[in-house]
Amino acid sequence: MKGDEIHFDGQVMCVADIYDALTASDRPYKKAIPHEIARKILVEEEAQQFKLMPELVELFFERECYQITDEMLRKVDPLA
């Protein structure tokens, strides 16, 4: 499956998952990549036809969807 064949929710998760995989510091098999390099990689991937939706990548960074706030953590763990 590629492009429009992938359900919208799956495309959203794909952008977030790629960013997380690139920047996560808790991976024993690789070092975390800095935010700006991860952003560059995602933008390059979107540029390749049928890889990622450009609008989703742009929105992901425009709205800073990669940020985890204290409020979000409390929703997952009320004791946080």
Order of alpha helices (4+ residues) and beta strands (2+ residues): alpha-alpha-alpha-alpha
